[in-house]
Amino acid sequence: MLAIRFDRFGGPEVLTPVDVPAPEPGPGDVLIAVEAAGVNFADVLQVDGSYLDASLLPHVPGGEVVGRTPDGRRVLAKATGGYAEWALAKESALVEVPEELDAARALALLTQGLTAWHLLRSAARLRDGESVVVHSAAGGVGSLAVQLAREFGAGRVLAQASTPEKERLALELGADEAVRYPLERRADVILDAAGGALFAHALDSLADFGRLVTYGNASRTAFAALDPGRLSRLNAAVVGFWLRPTLARPGAFAEPLAELFDLTLRGRLRPVAGPSYPLAEARTAHADLLARRTTGKIVLRP
């Protein structure tokens, strides 16, 4: 089968199309014929060595797929080796996908959708009427967080994005306003995956008992030391969030995902499908993601 593999750590250039045997299912595994594989920033971190130990090389990345099981079910799955024509997933990790939901939108609801849901519900603990600022508001997580904040009762939803085109998309998705720092009014909740200067601006823009939720560092710059005394003076909090351990909690996976599916099928949530690349062009997909040239969910199609 065709797969994308890297044998050393680096940038997108280390991703190489290879012909390898299809994976062999073990106990509890299901072999999935991949319809589409999701591309996430975590994949970039695997490739550059931030997530993986060198002992795990060579490696086929890709942690989420939509595809068919041998018995014909169309499923969404947390998988291993998703950048390939066939991938493995645990039977317990499969969720059946309605035929009317295209693969890109279904994939957007897995990592990005669950991240957005938990950022607002579990990490920020959003309350009715609160104001929310979403950084990277046209991205995979941000575009869903803008919509879910409204769905979950936010009073005002403000979008921060890197280009006018991305700001317009966030407004189309329901943001009240596109904003730049400094904010005119302090915010109750700010969701940040960019880090760097945006994190510093956001921290200075929190209202009393505001929460700045940090869930990434797309700027790839070091975080400044955070003085607890400063948080006391601000009367605010910084909350860290990581999806992987969150999903191990009871009720953190199937129930939120079912809600996201329901909202999407009822037209209340619009996952944004981003660019689709042939599997062999995974390098280009990663390069475009790193350069922030994309909006919505990026997928690879065998």
C-alpha positions, 0 to 999 in steps of 0.5 A: 500500500502507499503510505507516508513515512519519515525516517528522521526528524525534521520539517515537511521535507522528511515526509516520504511516499513509500510502498509498505505492507498493509498493517496486520490487525492485532487483538481488538484491532480493525483494519480500515480502508482510508477514505480521508486522513486528518492533518493536525498540528500534532502531526507536525510536532511528531515529524519535528521530534517534539512528540516522538522518541527516536526509537519509534522511527521510522514512523507513519503519522496520522491519528485520525481517519474516516474509512470503511471497515471490512464489514462495510461500516463507514467510521470515524476513528482515532487511528495509528498510521493514518497517512496511508491507504489502510490504517489500524484502529481499536474497535472501541475507538470507532464511531459510525459516520452517517453517509450524508456527512462528508469525510472532512467535516466528520474529521473536523469534529474529532480532534478539533471539535472535541478540543473546542468543546472541552476548551469551552466546557471543561477548561474555561467553564463558560457561563451564560452571557460571558464574552469569549475571544477566540484566537486563530478563529478561522482555523480548525479549532477556532472556527468551531469554538466561535460557533460553539461559544455562541451555542453554549451561551456566550454573550459576545464572541470576538474573533482574532485572525491573521488576515482579513479573509480569515476575519470574514470567515469568522464573522460568517460563522457567527462572531460578533466582531473581529478584534485586534489587541488592545481590546476595547473591553476586557474579556471573560474567556480567551482561547489561545493556541498561538502563544508568543505575543498574542498570549502576552496581549491576551493576559493583559486583556482579561476581565476580573475572574477571566480565564486565558486557556492556552492549548498550543504554541503555533508561534513556536516561540518560548513562553515568558515566565509567568509570575503568580503574583501577576495573576493575583493582581489581575484577579484572573487565571491561566488554564492549560489544556491538552486533549489527550489526557482529557479524553481518558476521563469518563464521559469525555469522548463519546458524549461530546462527540455525539453532541457535535454530530447532532449539532452538525446534522441539524445545521447548527454547527458548520465544520469548515472543510479546508484544503484536500491534498492527495496522500502523496502530497503530505509535504505540501499539506504540512508546509501550508499548515506551518505557513498558516495558509489554510483555513478549516480542516486539512485532509489527505486522500489516498 
